[in-house]
Amino acid sequence: MAELSPRDGRPIPYPDQRWNSTRHDPRTGLVKANTIRLGPDGALWIIDGGAPDFGEPAVRGAARLIRVDLTSNTVTRVYPISQKSTSFIDDVRFRGNMAYLTDAGSPGLISLNLQTGLNWRVLDGAPETTARRAMLGGGGRELRKPDNSPVKLHADQIEVSPQGDVVYFSPASGPIFSIDARLLDAPELSDKATRNVRKFADFGTIGGTAMDAEGTLYVSDPENHRIEAISATGNHRTVIADPRLAWPDALWITRDHRLYIPAAQLDRTPGMNSGRNELQFPIRVFSVPIAAGPAPNDHN
């Protein structure tokens, strides 16, 4: 991964050259920087997905959550994450001393205590974390791998309510589920968590999500090139629909009440398009005004 030089736009290895020296050996660097995001503590958090790419075997010891201090641009802590042979750690959200992660390769959630480093799997292989229906791209086309088998991304999106009491999660093919956050906070509660999952919204394929300070969940609908807003009570409304929103992903809310929407075009990449590369450059990022800023427990 890299940052762009403010002087000339040149990519510079980040956080340093050592972390970018290899993609296959976790002892010497990142295997796959799958997610980066600012946390509520002002640090940059990096998920090493644990495999060189989605669908490839996990590399032992590679799945990690990495904290980078943005003042010194140095790694301050590395959290090894519980992984399976097919794991691909996908996303993370925070609640106090807890971090919650999704595993899109081997279905399940992962709870991580940021103080002790202890982490454990929840809803492991459960129906709610497993992709059980087709993923659809623009125009309703089913996404397929280069070998023409269906793409399946298991537990993918995850958000925490502004009050910190509810965790929302979904496979990339939907629907969206919710659970009381406290049930994810201790290994001994895992069985109770399995019995207390609720369906929150019967949404289809999801590209990305974001949570605002009022508890509104923003969800991208790549099949229909739009962004939907879902209130805490489950009411839906369309924020924007535009054919330029080709697989909107990695939604981000800023303090000036804007929702940023990268049009990632993932459904046009070979891995999801039967081996065909139909990307159309440049890749664009759009933004729209919304009613609130980010939830304070999401990022500052």
C-alpha positions in Angstrom: 0.0 0.0 0.0 1.1 3.6 -0.5 0.4 7.2 0.2 0.6 9.9 -2.5 3.3 12.5 -2.2 1.7 16.0 -1.6 4.5 17.4 -3.8 4.2 15.4 -7.0 1.6 12.7 -6.4 4.2 10.0 -6.5 3.2 6.8 -4.6 5.4 6.2 -1.5 5.3 2.9 0.4 3.3 3.2 3.6 3.8 2.9 6.5 7.3 2.1 5.2 9.2 0.0 2.7 9.5 -3.0 5.0 5.8 -3.5 5.3 5.5 -3.5 1.5 8.5 -5.7 0.8 6.4 -8.9 0.1 2.9 -10.1 -0.4 3.5 -13.7 0.7 5.4 -13.7 3.9 3.8 -12.1 7.0 7.2 -12.1 8.8 8.5 -9.4 6.4 5.4 -7.4 5.3 1.8 -7.3 4.3 0.3 -10.2 2.5 -2.9 -8.4 1.4 -3.8 -4.9 2.7 -7.5 -5.5 2.2 -9.0 -2.6 4.3 -7.8 0.7 5.6 -9.8 3.1 7.7 -9.5 5.8 10.3 -10.7 4.7 13.7 -12.4 6.6 16.5 -8.9 7.0 18.2 -7.6 8.9 15.2 -5.2 6.1 14.2 -5.1 4.3 10.8 -6.2 0.7 11.0 -5.1 -1.8 8.3 -6.6 -5.3 7.8 -4.2 -7.8 6.3 -6.8 -10.1 4.8 -4.6 -13.1 5.4 -4.4 -14.4 1.8 -2.7 -13.0 -1.4 -6.2 -12.6 -2.9 -9.8 -13.6 -2.3 -10.3 -17.3 -2.9 -6.7 -18.2 -2.5 -5.5 -20.2 0.5 -4.8 -18.2 3.7 -1.2 -17.8 4.7 -0.6 -18.9 8.2 -0.2 -16.0 10.6 -1.0 -13.4 7.9 -4.5 -12.3 9.1 -3.8 -9.3 11.3 -5.3 -6.0 12.4 -2.6 -3.3 12.4 -2.6 0.0 14.1 -0.6 2.9 12.6 0.0 6.2 14.5 -0.6 9.0 11.9 1.6 11.5 13.8 4.7 9.3 13.6 3.6 7.1 10.7 4.7 4.0 12.6 3.0 0.8 13.5 2.2 0.8 17.2 0.5 -2.6 17.5 -0.2 -5.7 15.5 -3.1 -8.0 16.5 -3.0 -11.5 15.1 -6.5 -12.7 14.0 -8.0 -16.1 14.3 -8.1 -17.5 10.8 -9.1 -20.7 8.9 -7.6 -22.1 5.7 -10.2 -20.3 3.6 -10.3 -17.1 5.7 -10.2 -13.7 4.1 -10.6 -11.0 6.8 -12.6 -8.2 5.3 -13.7 -5.3 7.4 -13.7 -3.8 10.9 -15.6 -1.5 13.2 -15.0 -0.4 16.8 -16.8 -0.1 20.1 -14.7 1.0 23.1 -12.1 -1.6 23.7 -13.6 -4.0 21.2 -13.1 -4.4 17.5 -15.5 -6.5 15.4 -14.3 -8.0 12.1 -15.9 -10.0 9.2 -14.5 -13.1 7.5 -15.7 -13.1 3.9 -13.8 -16.3 3.1 -14.8 -18.6 6.0 -18.2 -17.2 7.2 -18.2 -15.7 10.6 -17.6 -12.6 12.8 -14.5 -12.1 14.9 -14.5 -10.3 18.2 -11.2 -8.7 19.3 -10.4 -7.3 22.7 -8.0 -4.4 21.9 -6.5 -4.4 25.4 -5.7 -8.1 25.7 -5.4 -9.0 22.0 -7.7 -12.0 22.7 -10.0 -12.7 19.7 -12.6 -15.4 19.0 -15.0 -16.3 16.3 -18.8 -15.7 16.6 -21.6 -17.0 14.4 -19.0 -19.3 12.8 -20.5 -20.9 9.8 -23.9 -19.6 10.7 -26.6 -19.1 8.1 -26.5 -15.3 8.8 -22.8 -15.0 8.0 -22.9 -17.3 5.0 -23.6 -16.2 1.4 -26.7 -18.1 0.5 -27.9 -16.3 -2.7 -26.4 -14.9 -5.9 -24.4 -11.7 -6.0 -25.6 -9.4 -8.7 -23.8 -6.5 -10.4 -25.0 -3.7 -12.6 -28.2 -4.5 -14.4 -28.8 -7.7 -12.4 -26.0 -9.7 -13.9 -24.8 -12.6 -11.7 -21.2 -12.3 -10.7 -18.9 -15.2 -11.7 -15.3 -16.1 -11.2 -12.9 -16.8 -14.1 -13.9 -20.5 -13.9 -17.5 -19.4 -14.2 -18.5 -20.5 -10.7 -20.6 -18.0 -8.7 -18.8 -15.4 -6.6 -19.6 -15.9 -2.9 -18.5 -13.3 -0.3 -19.6 -14.4 3.1 -19.7 -12.0 6.1 -18.6 -8.7 4.5 -20.2 -5.4 5.7 -20.3 -4.5 9.4 -21.4 -1.3 11.3 -22.0 -0.3 14.9 -24.8 2.0 16.0 -23.8 5.4 17.3 -24.9 4.3 20.8 -22.7 1.2 20.5 -25.6 -1.1 21.4 -26.2 -2.8 18.1 -24.0 -4.4 15.5 -25.2 -4.7 11.9 -23.6 -7.1 9.5 -24.3 -8.9 6.2 -22.9 -11.2 3.6 -22.2 -9.3 0.4 -25.4 -10.9 -1.1 -27.5 -9.7 1.8 -29.7 -9.6 3.8 -28.7 -7.3 6.7 -28.8 -8.7 10.2 -28.4 -7.1 13.6 -27.4 -8.3 17.1 -26.9 -6.8 20.5 -23.3 -5.7 20.7 -22.8 -7.0 24.2 -23.3 -10.6 23.0 -20.1 -10.3 21.0 -18.0 -9.1 23.9 -17.1 -12.4 25.6 -16.4 -15.9 24.3 -18.8 -17.4 26.7 -21.7 -15.4 25.1 -21.1 -16.9 21.7 -23.9 -19.5 22.0 -26.4 -16.9 23.2 -25.3 -14.7 20.2 -26.2 -17.5 17.8 -29.8 -17.5 19.2 -30.3 -13.8 19.2 -29.6 -12.6 15.6 -32.3 -10.6 14.0 -33.0 -9.8 10.3 -32.8 -6.0 10.0 -33.4 -5.4 6.3 -34.1 -7.7 3.4 -31.5 -6.0 1.2 -30.0 -7.6 -1.9 -26.4 -7.4 -3.1 -24.4 -4.8 -1.1 -21.2 -3.0 -2.2 -20.5 -1.0 0.9 -22.1 0.6 4.0 -21.6 3.6 6.4 -23.3 4.7 9.6 -24.0 8.4 10.4 -24.3 10.0 13.8 -28.1 9.8 13.8 -28.1 6.0 13.3 -28.9 6.0 9.6 -27.3 3.1 7.8 -26.2 4.0 4.2 -26.1 1.0 1.9 -24.9 0.8 -1.7 -27.0 -1.1 -4.2 -24.7 -2.0 -7.1 -27.4 -3.8 -9.1 -29.4 -0.6 -9.4 -26.5 2.0 -9.2 -27.9 3.7 -6.1 -27.4 4.4 -2.4 -30.2 3.6 0.0 -30.6 5.0 3.6 -32.1 2.8 6.2 -33.3 4.3 9.5 -32.8 2.5 12.9 -36.5 1.5 12.6 -36.0 0.0 9.2 -37.5 2.7 6.9 -35.9 2.9 3.5 -35.3 5.9 1.2 -33.1 6.4 -1.9 -30.3 8.9 -1.4 -29.2 9.0 -5.0 -29.5 6.8 -8.1 -27.1 7.4 -11.0 -25.7 5.1 -13.7 -22.2 6.4 -13.0 -22.4 4.6 -9.6 -20.8 1.4 -10.9 -20.4 -0.8 -7.9 -20.3 1.9 -5.2 -18.1 0.6 -2.4 -16.2 1.8 0.8 -18.7 4.6 1.6 -17.3 7.3 3.9 -19.0 10.1 5.8 -17.2 13.3 6.6 -17.6 15.9 9.3 -19.1 18.4 6.8 -22.1 16.1 6.3 -21.1 14.5 3.0 -21.2 10.9 1.9 -18.3 10.0 -0.4 -19.0 7.2 -2.8 -16.1 5.5 -4.7 -17.4 3.8 -7.9 -15.1 0.8 -7.6 -16.4 -1.1 -10.7 -15.7 -4.4 -9.0 -18.3 -6.2 -11.1 -16.3 -5.3 -14.2 -13.0 -6.9 -12.9 -11.9 -10.3 -14.1 -12.4 -12.0 -10.7 -16.1 -11.2 -10.7 -16.7 -11.0 -14.4 -16.0 -14.5 -15.7 -12.4 -13.6 -16.3 -13.1 -10.5 -18.4 -11.6 -7.1 -17.6 -14.2 -4.4 -18.5 -13.0 -1.7 -16.2 -13.6 1.8 -17.6 -11.0 4.4 -16.4 -10.7 6.7 -14.6 -12.1 5.3 -11.4 -14.2 8.0 -9.9 -15.3 9.1 -6.4 -18.6 11.0 -6.0 -20.1 12.8 -3.0 -23.5 13.9 -2.0 -24.7 16.0 1.0 -26.5 14.2 3.8 -28.1 15.2 7.1 -25.4 14.2 9.6 -21.8 13.6 10.1 -20.1 10.3 11.1 -20.9 8.4 14.2 -18.3 9.4 16.9 -17.6 5.8 17.6 -16.8 5.2 13.9 -14.2 7.8 13.1 -13.3 11.3 14.3 
